[in-house]
């Protein structure tokens, strides 16, 4: 029972256009969400986060949107650059007890020059 | 001046052997974690330590034993290695457990291959 799902395993976008990566979750007790970017043979790198009390957080070219009623979050990258090509993971934190993070399976983004 | 470092980066070993993976963070964080990324790319928490105290111990075989000699180090020892242990193991750390500052910073990973 995967509580955090990224249903698109891959996405291709033209350079300069918007990339939208999606993430769905099932547990309404998640209180904090993060996006990570991962290059091959490296560890995940933190990108941006959002608390459950917000619906949007922006940092430069990256914006994360949270729709709690739909249990859905998305990461927008605009404009997309070839260096953004990587695997993107969303992660959700359980608000109770151990503050454990559950990760999605990732979406491979390819930005075409 | 790597923030979270792991050694070794690659580990190839025979079934039945015992091996250790070391992790060190120089960020001054209180909490450290071990994750396993299997062949299906699921990244799953195995253990977390906060101030050297075990906080999370997921359903992991007791062949896996974490050891935290101090806040900056969290090592993973694996006994009697099995084929199914082959995976990439990531260490991570965060400033605090919970709150708005528990963003996790990951090491580069250790690719373990059991033959």
Boltz contact constraints between the chains, C-beta under 6 A:
constraints:
  - contact:
      token1: [A, 42]
      token2: [B, 108]
      max_distance: 6.0
  - contact:
      token1: [A, 43]
      token2: [B, 90]
      max_distance: 6.0
  - contact:
      token1: [A, 43]
      token2: [B, 106]
      max_distance: 6.0
  - contact:
      token1: [A, 43]
      token2: [B, 107]
      max_distance: 6.0
  - contact:
      token1: [A, 43]
      token2: [B, 108]
      max_distance: 6.0
  - contact:
      token1: [A, 43]
      token2: [B, 109]
      max_distance: 6.0
  - contact:
      token1: [A, 44]
      token2: [B, 106]
      max_distance: 6.0
  - contact:
      token1: [A, 46]
      token2: [B, 103]
      max_distance: 6.0
  - contact:
      token1: [A, 98]
      token2: [B, 55]
      max_distance: 6.0
  - contact:
      token1: [A, 98]
      token2: [B, 56]
      max_distance: 6.0
  - contact:
      token1: [A, 99]
      token2: [B, 97]
      max_distance: 6.0
  - contact:
      token1: [A, 99]
      token2: [B, 98]
      max_distance: 6.0
  - contact:
      token1: [A, 100]
      token2: [B, 45]
      max_distance: 6.0
  - contact:
      token1: [A, 100]
      token2: [B, 56]
      max_distance: 6.0
  - contact:
      token1: [A, 103]
      token2: [B, 43]
      max_distance: 6.0
  - contact:
      token1: [A, 105]
      token2: [B, 41]
      max_distance: 6.0
  - contact:
      token1: [A, 106]
      token2: [B, 41]
      max_distance: 6.0
